[in-house]
Every structure is written in C-alpha cells, then in structure tokens.
C-alpha cells in the first residue's frame, strides 16, 4: 500500500511540476511579448514639422518641359544669361535664365526650377 501511495504521489508531483514549467514558460513568453510591444510602441511617434506654404511662385510659369533638347530650349526661350559647363557622369549642364534655371542631362532637359522672388 505504501508503494502505491508513493507512486501516486510521485506521479502527481511530476504532473504538477510539468504544469508549473509549462505555466512559467507561458508567463515568460507573455512577458517577453509585452516588453517587445512596449519597446516597439515607444518608437512609433513622429515629430510634426510645420512647413511654410510658398504662394509667391507662379504655378503656371512657362519653363522648359522634360525631354526637350538644348536647341529647342534655346529656340523657345532665347539665349540663357549664364551657361554652366557639364559636371559629373552623366554630364549635367545648367542654363540660367532670369526667372528659372534649366538642368540638362547630356542635351535633354532633366528639370526646370523657378527662382524665388
């Protein structure tokens, strides 16, 4: 009878210790998950930078469009006030007009920028 009690007692202890280990693992996993969420949420904020709205630029300004070649730009807009030689690879050239600047890649318009007044 003593053997049966001792065996039953050991089986019960083993079952309890397995449940305790399982429970402690689940609790540890939950703690790690919550800690990870807390750390991740601390980085989920952003600063708001107010940017001034510039209304003094004429949105319909006539500037060279993307892809025009240098000869067509010169025919339409005339001689630039300043030509800045090509720099880099691919070569980027600037032509400066009184109200805007034109950037060329090789001989094609890459971008036009209106000067601030």
C-alpha positions as MATLAB code, in Angstrom:
seq = 'XXXXXXXXXXXXXXXXXXXXXXXXXXXXXXXXXXXXXXXXXXXXXXXXXXXXXXXXXXXXXXXXXXXXXXXXXXXXXXXXXXXXXXXXXXXXXXXXXXXXXXXXXXXXXXXXXXXXX';
ca = [
       0.000    0.000    0.000;
       2.869    2.315    0.811;
       4.372    1.716   -2.623;
       1.108    2.644   -4.317;
       0.802    5.895   -2.310;
       4.397    6.833   -3.035;
       3.991    6.121   -6.766;
       0.728    8.028   -6.937;
       2.336   10.889   -5.034;
       5.349   10.959   -7.434;
       3.086   10.900  -10.493;
       1.041   13.736   -9.058;
       4.204   15.749   -8.332;
       5.543   15.134  -11.831;
       2.252   16.271  -13.327;
       2.227   19.382  -11.146;
       5.852   20.201  -11.919;
       5.209   19.802  -15.684;
       2.206   22.107  -15.403;
       4.269   24.595  -13.407;
       7.055   24.527  -16.004;
       4.525   24.977  -18.796;
       2.795   27.797  -16.947;
       6.079   29.548  -16.212;
       7.079   29.252  -19.886;
       3.759   30.740  -20.970;
       4.109   33.568  -18.460;
       7.676   34.222  -19.663;
       6.508   34.284  -23.283;
       3.750   36.744  -22.404;
       6.226   38.964  -20.538;
       8.644   38.947  -23.482;
       5.791   39.737  -25.882;
       4.545   42.633  -23.760;
       8.048   44.001  -23.312;
       8.639   43.828  -27.058;
       5.345   45.626  -27.727;
       6.220   48.314  -25.199;
       9.637   48.858  -26.727;
       8.246   48.945  -30.259;
       5.467   51.378  -29.379;
       7.934   53.813  -27.851;
       9.378   54.331  -31.349;
       6.011   54.863  -33.007;
       5.848   58.615  -32.683;
       6.813   61.303  -35.125;
       7.581   64.969  -34.947;
       5.412   67.319  -36.949;
       7.448   69.915  -38.754;
       5.383   72.859  -39.946;
       6.404   73.903  -43.436;
       5.635   77.371  -44.723;
       3.405   77.461  -47.788;
       5.023   79.435  -50.550;
       2.415   81.235  -52.610;
       4.709   83.662  -54.383;
       5.653   81.176  -57.123;
       3.704   81.334  -60.341;
       2.495   77.743  -60.761;
       1.741   78.248  -64.441;
       5.189   79.647  -65.228;
       6.394   78.785  -68.693;
       9.505   76.640  -68.239;
      11.082   74.004  -70.477;
       9.468   70.601  -70.125;
      11.217   67.294  -69.507;
      12.911   65.828  -72.578;
      13.320   68.947  -74.727;
      16.761   69.214  -76.283;
      19.111   72.195  -75.862;
      18.440   73.590  -79.340;
      14.654   73.658  -78.807;
      15.079   75.312  -75.395;
      17.300   77.988  -76.931;
      14.827   78.490  -79.811;
      11.838   78.857  -77.437;
      13.424   80.794  -74.544;
      16.366   82.540  -76.152;
      19.980   82.765  -75.030;
      20.471   81.994  -71.299;
      22.064   84.676  -69.130;
      24.643   82.128  -67.944;
      25.747   78.668  -69.074;
      27.444   76.429  -66.533;
      29.573   73.675  -68.027;
      28.763   69.981  -67.660;
      29.736   68.279  -64.393;
      29.897   64.587  -63.484;
      28.840   61.435  -65.236;
      26.314   61.578  -66.828;
      27.145   65.184  -67.665;
      24.738   67.671  -66.038;
      24.669   71.151  -67.574;
      22.873   74.231  -66.186;
      21.472   77.122  -68.119;
      20.393   80.065  -66.007;
      17.622   82.371  -67.221;
      16.342   85.439  -65.309;
      13.313   83.617  -63.825;
      14.304   79.936  -63.924;
      17.199   77.506  -64.262;
      17.222   74.529  -66.618;
      19.192   71.353  -65.867;
      20.228   69.159  -68.794;
      21.460   65.565  -68.808;
      23.569   65.273  -71.961;
      21.446   67.512  -74.226;
      17.947   66.783  -72.820;
      16.018   68.763  -70.169;
      16.174   66.940  -66.861;
      14.498   69.561  -64.647;
      13.450   73.225  -64.578;
      13.455   75.243  -61.360;
      11.697   78.582  -60.883;
      13.752   81.133  -58.923;
      12.321   82.540  -55.722;
      11.378   86.165  -55.952;
];
